[in-house]
Amino acid sequence: MGKSTGFLEYPRVTGPYRPKQERVRDYREFSIPLTSDELAKQGSRCMDCGIPYCHAIGCPVYNLIPEWNDGVYRGEWKDALSRLEATNNLAEITGRVCPAPCETACTLSINSAPVTIKQIELAIIEKGFAQGWVVPHPPKKESGKKIAIIGSGPAGLAAAQQLRRAGYRVTVFEKASRIGGILRYGIPDFKLEKWVIDRRLKQMVDEGINFETNVLVGEDISVRYLRRTYDIVLLTLGAGHPRDLQVPGRGLENIHFAMDYLTQSNRTVSGEATSEKPISAKDKTVLVIGGGDTGSDCVGTAIRQGVKKVYQYEILPKPLRWESPSNPSWPCWPDILRTSSSHEEGCEREWSILTKQFSGHDIHLTEGHFARIEWQTDKRTGQQKMVELPGSEFTLKLDLVLLAMGFLHAEHNRLTDELGVEFDENGNIKCREVCTTSADGVFVAGDAGTGASLVVRAINHGREAAKAINQYLK
C-alpha cells in the first residue's frame, strides 16, 4: 500500500447528508459526496492487512477492495476503475444502496473504524462516468446462441451484460413498463435516482442487449415460444411474494404491502402513468410494520408525502445499541441498532410489539391493536420464543398501515409451472448445481433462487449464472 500508516494518521470520515429540512421536500438523493482529497486520505487508511477480509468474507462480488483503495490514494483513478469493473457490473448501484458488509469485515473494524469502502467505490464509478471511461464493450465474436432473461433486476442485468460480452444474443423480458425491477420500483429516488439506472442501460443497449418491456412471459408470450426461440432461459424473477400478516381486520381498506406502496410512489415520482387507486400518506397517521430497510424506505417516502405522524413497529427485540465504530461481531455482520436517514427525518420506532388485530368503521381502518412481548429462551429446545406481557395491550389510531415484513419466495405462476421447475421447501426455485434448475436449459439467479437478499448478492448470482450458462453451451 502507498501509505502504510494512513490508518494511524487519518480518522474515518463519511460524506454528510443534505439538511433534513431541505431533503424531505424532494426525492433527490440525500447524501453529499466527499472531495477527491478526502477520498485519497480515506483510501490511504486501507492498512495492507495481509488477509483482506473485506474482499474474501465481506463482499459478495469479491471486489478487489485493497487494490482500488490504493489506486484512489495514489490518484490512479482509471486503474482503480478497471479493477472495480472486473468484479461489479453495477457499482453505481451498490455504491448507493449496499449496506456494505465489506466495511464490517474490514480489519480496522476489530478495534477501530473501517475504511469508507462504499463511498470510495461510488466515487470511482462516478468519476469513470464523468471522464468517459465507462464505455460499451460489445463482443468481439458472436456465438450464434440466444438467451432469454426473465426479469430485469440486479441479477438479470448483471447476467445480461456478462453473457452479451461473451458473444450471446441476449433479450431481457420485463413485465413492467420500464427496466430495472426492484432497483427502479422498490428503492425510492432519495436513495437511488432513476437516471443512474438509465445511464447504465444505455451502455448495455450499445453493447447489443435487447430489452422488451410490458411482457408477462407465460401470458403475453408462451413458454412454448420461449423454448423454441431461445437456447437458454434464465429466471431472475426476484422474491416477489410478500410475507402477510394474518390477523383479524387484515382485509380492511388502507392496509397495504410495502412494495405496492413504494412501487406506486416511484411511478408517481417518475411521471409514469398508473391506473391504481392512490396510496398516499399525506395528512395521515401511518404505521409501518417491519424494522428492515424496506420499512425505513416507507418511512422516508411517507415523510416526503406529508405524513401527519409515522410509527415503525418491529416484533423482534431492540438490537444492541453500539456507539463504537468497531464491530462487536467482526468479521460478521453485527446485530446492532441502526438508524437510517429516513429515521432521522422523524419516526417513532418500537420493538417487541405484537400486532393482534385491526378494527375500523365499515371497511375503513381506524385502529390497530397491539401488545408488548418478551423474547425468552426455551429451556428444552434452546430456541427463542415470544411471550406476551400481561396487561401490555394498547391501541393506536391509524389511517394507513404498510406491511414491510419481508418476502417469502419467488412468485409461482404460469411461467414456472409450464417450465416445470421445482421449488425448495421455502418456495424458492430449486438449484441442483450452480444456478441450474430441474428443467433442462433453464437457469436461475438472484432472489428467485435464494430468497430475498442483498442487491450485491443478486449481482454476484447473475455473474455466476452467466458463467454456468457459458460453460453449459460450450
C-alpha positions in Angstrom: 0.0 0.0 0.0 1.1 3.5 -0.7 0.8 4.8 2.8 1.1 2.1 5.4 0.4 4.4 8.3 -2.7 6.1 6.8 -5.0 4.3 9.2 -3.0 5.8 12.1 -2.9 9.3 10.7 -6.5 9.8 9.5 -9.8 9.2 11.1 -12.7 7.7 9.2 -14.8 10.4 7.5 -18.1 9.8 5.7 -20.0 12.1 3.4 -22.6 14.3 5.0 -26.3 14.3 4.3 -28.3 17.2 2.8 -30.0 19.2 5.6 -33.1 17.4 6.8 -35.4 20.4 6.3 -34.2 20.5 2.6 -34.2 16.8 1.6 -37.7 16.0 2.9 -39.1 18.4 0.4 -38.0 16.4 -2.6 -36.9 12.9 -3.8 -33.4 13.7 -4.8 -30.5 11.7 -3.2 -29.8 12.7 0.4 -26.0 12.1 0.5 -23.2 14.5 -0.4 -20.0 13.0 -1.8 -16.6 13.6 -0.3 -13.9 15.6 -2.1 -11.2 13.8 -4.0 -8.6 15.0 -1.5 -10.6 13.5 1.4 -11.2 10.3 -0.6 -7.5 9.9 -1.1 -6.9 10.1 2.7 -9.7 7.6 3.2 -8.1 5.3 0.6 -4.8 5.5 2.5 -6.4 4.1 5.6 -6.5 0.7 3.9 -3.9 -0.9 6.0 -2.2 -3.6 3.9 -3.6 -6.1 6.4 -2.3 -9.2 4.6 -5.7 -11.1 4.6 -8.3 -8.8 3.0 -11.4 -9.9 4.9 -13.3 -7.1 3.2 -12.8 -8.9 -0.1 -12.8 -12.6 1.0 -15.6 -12.5 3.6 -17.4 -9.2 3.4 -18.0 -8.6 -0.3 -20.4 -10.9 -2.1 -19.0 -10.0 -5.5 -15.4 -10.2 -4.2 -14.4 -6.7 -5.2 -10.7 -6.0 -5.3 -11.1 -3.5 -2.5 -7.5 -3.0 -1.3 -6.3 -2.6 -4.9 -8.8 0.2 -5.8 -8.4 1.8 -2.3 -4.7 2.2 -3.1 -5.4 3.5 -6.6 -7.6 6.3 -5.2 -4.9 7.1 -2.7 -2.3 7.4 -5.5 -4.7 9.3 -7.7 -4.7 6.5 -10.2 -8.5 6.6 -10.7 -8.6 4.9 -14.1 -6.6 1.9 -12.8 -9.0 1.8 -9.8 -12.0 1.7 -12.2 -10.6 -1.1 -14.2 -10.2 -3.2 -11.0 -13.8 -2.3 -9.9 -15.3 -3.1 -13.2 -13.6 -6.5 -13.2 -16.0 -7.8 -10.5 -19.0 -5.5 -10.4 -21.4 -4.6 -13.2 -23.4 -2.2 -11.2 -21.0 -0.3 -8.9 -23.0 2.9 -9.1 -25.9 0.9 -7.6 -24.1 -0.9 -4.8 -22.2 2.3 -4.0 -25.5 3.8 -3.2 -27.7 1.1 -1.7 -25.4 -1.7 -0.4 -25.3 -2.0 3.4 -21.5 -2.5 3.0 -20.8 -5.9 4.7 -17.2 -5.3 3.4 -16.9 -2.5 5.9 -18.0 -4.6 8.9 -15.4 -7.2 7.7 -12.6 -4.6 7.4 -9.7 -5.5 9.6 -9.8 -2.0 11.1 -13.3 -2.9 12.4 -11.7 -5.1 15.0 -11.0 -2.2 17.3 -11.3 0.9 15.2 -13.4 2.5 12.4 -13.4 0.7 9.0 -12.3 2.2 5.7 -15.1 4.1 3.9 -15.2 1.4 1.2 -18.7 2.1 0.0 -18.1 5.8 -0.7 -14.8 5.1 -2.4 -16.5 2.6 -4.6 -19.1 5.1 -5.6 -16.6 7.8 -6.2 -14.6 5.6 -8.6 -17.5 4.6 -10.8 -18.9 8.2 -10.8 -15.5 9.6 -11.9 -15.4 6.9 -14.5 -18.7 8.0 -16.0 -17.7 11.7 -15.7 -14.4 11.1 -17.5 -16.0 8.9 -20.2 -14.0 5.8 -19.1 -17.2 3.7 -18.7 -17.8 2.6 -22.3 -19.7 -0.2 -24.1 -17.8 -3.5 -24.5 -19.6 -5.3 -27.3 -18.4 -8.8 -28.0 -15.6 -9.4 -30.5 -17.2 -12.6 -31.7 -20.8 -13.7 -31.9 -21.7 -17.2 -30.7 -24.9 -17.5 -32.6 -26.7 -18.7 -29.4 -29.7 -16.8 -28.0 -30.6 -16.4 -24.3 -33.8 -15.1 -22.7 -33.6 -13.5 -19.3 -36.9 -13.1 -17.4 -36.7 -10.2 -15.0 -34.6 -7.0 -15.1 -33.5 -6.6 -11.5 -29.8 -6.6 -10.5 -29.3 -10.4 -11.2 -30.8 -10.1 -14.6 -28.9 -7.0 -15.6 -25.5 -8.4 -14.4 -26.1 -11.7 -16.2 -27.2 -10.0 -19.4 -24.1 -7.9 -19.6 -21.8 -10.8 -18.9 -23.5 -13.0 -21.4 -23.6 -10.4 -24.1 -19.9 -9.6 -23.7 -19.3 -13.4 -24.2 -21.0 -13.2 -27.6 -24.5 -14.3 -26.9 -27.6 -12.6 -28.2 -29.5 -11.6 -25.1 -33.1 -10.5 -24.6 -34.3 -9.3 -21.2 -38.0 -9.5 -20.7 -39.7 -7.3 -18.1 -43.4 -7.2 -17.1 -43.3 -3.6 -16.1 -43.2 -0.6 -18.5 -39.5 0.2 -17.6 -36.4 -1.8 -17.0 -34.8 -2.1 -13.6 -37.0 -4.4 -11.4 -36.5 -3.8 -7.7 -33.9 -1.1 -8.5 -36.5 1.1 -10.3 -39.7 0.3 -8.5 -38.6 -0.9 -5.0 -36.0 1.6 -4.0 -37.0 5.3 -3.5 -35.3 8.0 -5.5 -33.9 9.6 -2.4 -31.6 6.5 -2.2 -31.3 5.8 -5.9 -32.3 8.3 -8.6 -33.5 6.6 -11.7 -31.2 8.4 -14.1 -28.5 6.3 -12.6 -30.2 3.1 -13.9 -30.9 4.7 -17.3 -27.3 5.7 -17.7 -26.2 2.1 -17.3 -28.9 0.8 -19.5 -27.7 3.0 -22.4 -24.3 1.3 -22.1 -26.0 -2.1 -22.2 -28.1 -1.2 -25.2 -25.0 0.0 -27.0 -23.4 -3.4 -26.3 -26.3 -5.0 -28.1 -28.6 -6.2 -25.3 -32.3 -6.2 -26.3 -34.9 -5.1 -23.7 -38.6 -6.0 -24.0 -40.9 -4.3 -21.6 -44.6 -4.8 -20.8 -44.2 -8.5 -21.4 -45.5 -11.0 -19.0 -43.8 -14.2 -20.0 -46.2 -17.2 -19.9 -49.2 -14.9 -20.7 -48.2 -12.4 -23.4 -45.7 -14.8 -24.9 -45.9 -18.5 -24.4 -43.4 -20.8 -22.8 -43.5 -22.9 -26.0 -42.4 -19.8 -28.0 -39.7 -19.1 -25.4 -38.3 -22.7 -25.7 -38.5 -22.7 -29.5 -36.8 -19.3 -29.9 -34.0 -19.3 -27.3 -31.3 -21.8 -26.4 -31.3 -20.9 -22.7 -33.9 -19.4 -20.3 -32.6 -17.6 -17.2 -35.1 -16.8 -14.5 -34.3 -13.7 -12.5 -37.8 -13.1 -11.2 -36.9 -11.8 -7.7 -38.6 -12.9 -4.5 -41.8 -11.0 -5.0 -44.2 -12.9 -2.8 -44.5 -10.8 0.4 -45.0 -12.1 3.9 -48.5 -11.3 5.0 -50.0 -10.6 8.5 -52.8 -13.0 9.3 -54.7 -11.2 12.0 -58.4 -10.1 12.3 -59.1 -7.0 10.3 -56.4 -7.6 7.8 -58.9 -7.1 4.9 -59.8 -3.5 5.9 -59.0 -0.8 3.4 -55.7 1.2 3.8 -53.7 -1.9 4.8 -51.1 -2.5 2.0 -47.9 -4.3 1.3 -44.9 -2.1 1.5 -43.8 -2.9 -2.1 -47.2 -1.9 -3.5 -46.8 1.4 -1.8 -43.2 2.0 -2.8 -43.8 0.9 -6.4 -46.7 3.3 -6.8 -44.7 6.2 -5.3 -41.8 5.6 -7.6 -44.0 5.5 -10.6 -45.6 8.8 -9.5 -42.2 10.4 -8.9 -41.0 9.4 -12.4 -44.2 10.6 -14.0 -45.2 7.0 -15.0 -48.9 6.6 -15.5 -50.8 4.3 -13.1 -54.4 3.2 -13.0 -54.3 2.1 -9.4 -56.1 3.7 -6.6 -53.6 6.2 -5.0 -51.9 5.1 -1.7 -50.8 8.3 0.0 -49.6 9.1 3.5 -50.4 12.8 3.2 -52.0 14.1 6.4 -52.4 10.6 7.8 -51.2 8.7 10.8 -49.2 5.8 9.4 -47.8 2.6 10.9 -45.0 0.7 9.2 -44.8 -2.9 10.4 -41.3 -4.3 9.9 -38.0 -2.9 11.0 -35.8 -3.5 8.0 -34.7 -1.4 5.1 -38.0 -1.7 3.2 -39.7 -0.3 6.3 -37.2 2.5 6.5 -37.9 3.3 2.8 -41.6 3.5 3.6 -40.9 5.9 6.4 -38.9 8.3 4.2 -41.5 8.1 1.5 -44.3 8.8 3.9 -42.5 11.9 5.3 -42.0 13.3 1.7 -45.7 12.8 1.0 -46.6 14.9 4.0 -47.4 12.4 6.7 -49.0 13.6 9.9 -47.3 11.0 12.1 -45.4 7.8 11.3 -44.6 4.9 13.5 -42.5 1.8 12.8 -43.1 -1.4 14.8 -40.9 -4.5 14.9 -41.8 -7.8 16.5 -38.1 -8.7 17.2 -36.3 -7.3 20.3 -34.4 -4.0 20.1 -30.9 -4.6 18.8 -27.8 -3.8 20.9 -27.1 0.0 20.9 -23.5 0.2 19.8 -21.8 3.6 19.8 -18.3 2.4 19.0 -17.2 2.4 15.3 -15.7 -1.0 15.8 -17.6 -4.2 15.0 -18.6 -6.4 18.0 -19.1 -9.4 15.7 -16.1 -8.9 13.4 -15.8 -10.1 10.7 -19.5 -11.0 10.6 -22.5 -8.6 10.2 -23.4 -7.4 13.7 -26.9 -7.3 15.1 -26.8 -3.7 16.3 -29.2 -0.8 16.3 -29.0 1.1 13.0 -30.6 4.5 12.3 -31.2 5.4 8.7 -31.5 8.9 7.1 -35.3 8.3 7.0 -35.5 7.5 10.7 -33.6 10.8 11.4 -36.3 12.7 9.5 -38.9 11.8 12.1 -40.2 8.4 13.1 -41.3 6.8 16.3 -39.8 3.3 16.5 -40.7 0.5 18.9 -39.5 -3.1 19.2 -41.0 -6.3 20.7 -44.5 -5.3 19.5 -47.1 -7.9 18.6 -49.9 -6.9 16.2 -53.1 -8.6 17.4 -55.8 -7.1 15.1 -57.1 -4.2 13.2 -60.5 -2.6 13.5 -62.4 0.0 11.6 -65.7 1.6 10.6 -67.4 -0.3 7.8 -64.4 -1.2 5.6 -62.2 1.6 6.6 -59.2 1.1 9.0 -59.4 3.2 12.2 -57.3 1.4 14.8 -54.6 -1.1 15.4 -54.5 -3.3 18.5 -51.1 -4.4 19.9 -49.3 -6.0 22.8 -45.8 -5.9 24.1 -43.9 -9.2 24.2 -40.7 -10.6 25.7 -38.4 -12.9 24.0 -37.3 -15.9 26.1 -35.2 -19.0 25.5 -37.0 -22.3 25.5 -35.1 -24.4 28.0 -36.0 -27.6 26.2 -35.2 -26.6 22.6 -32.9 -23.7 23.1 -34.9 -21.6 20.7 -36.2 -18.2 21.2 -40.0 -17.8 21.8 -42.1 -14.8 22.4 -44.2 -14.4 25.5 -47.0 -11.7 25.6 -46.7 -9.5 28.7 -49.9 -9.4 30.7 -51.7 -6.1 30.7 -49.5 -4.7 27.9 -52.2 -4.3 25.3 -52.7 -0.9 23.7 -54.4 0.6 20.7 -53.3 3.2 18.1 -55.4 5.4 16.0 -54.4 4.8 12.4 -55.2 5.8 8.8 -52.7 3.7 6.9 -50.7 0.5 7.6 -47.8 -0.6 5.5 -46.6 -4.2 5.8 -42.8 -4.4 5.4 -42.2 -7.8 6.9 -40.0 -9.2 4.1 -40.6 -11.6 1.3 -41.2 -15.4 1.3 -40.1 -16.6 -2.2 -40.5 -16.0 -5.9 -44.0 -15.8 -7.3 -45.3 -19.2 -8.6 -47.2 -18.6 -11.8 -47.9 -20.0 -15.2 -44.3 -19.4 -16.4 -42.8 -21.5 -13.6 -45.5 -24.1 -13.9 -45.1 -24.6 -17.7 -41.3 -24.6 -17.5 -41.6 -27.4 -14.9 -39.1 -26.0 -12.4 -39.0 -27.5 -8.9 -39.2 -25.4 -5.7 -37.4 -26.0 -2.4 -39.0 -26.2 1.0 -39.1 -22.4 1.2 -40.8 -21.9 -2.1 -37.7 -20.7 -3.9 -36.8 -22.1 -7.3 -34.6 -25.1 -6.5 -31.0 -25.1 -7.7 -29.4 -28.5 -8.5 -25.9 -27.3 -9.2 -24.6 -23.7 -9.8 -27.7 -21.8 -10.9 -29.2 -24.8 -12.7 -32.9 -25.9 -12.2 -34.7 -29.1 -12.6 -35.7 -28.1 -16.1 -33.1 -28.7 -18.8 -31.8 -25.4 -20.3 -33.4 -23.3 -17.5 -31.2 -21.4 -15.1 -32.0 -19.2 -12.1 -30.2 -16.4 -10.4 -30.8 -13.9 -7.6 -33.6 -13.8 -5.1 -35.7 -16.2 -7.1 -33.3 -19.0 -6.1 -32.0 -17.8 -2.8 -34.9 -15.9 -1.2 -34.8 -12.2 -0.5 -31.2 -10.9 -0.1 -28.9 -8.0 -0.9 -28.6 -6.3 -4.3 -24.9 -7.1 -4.3 -25.6 -10.8 -3.8 -28.0 -10.7 -6.7 -25.3 -9.2 -8.9 -22.9 -12.0 -7.9 -25.5 -14.6 -8.6 -26.2 -13.1 -12.0 -22.5 -13.3 -12.8 -22.3 -16.8 -11.6 -25.3 -17.8 -13.7 -23.6 -16.3 -16.8 -20.5 -18.4 -16.1 -22.6 -21.5 -15.7 -24.6 -20.8 -18.9 -21.4 -20.2 -20.9 -20.0 -23.5 -19.7 -23.2 -25.3 -20.5 -23.3 -24.0 -24.1 -19.7 -24.8 -24.9 
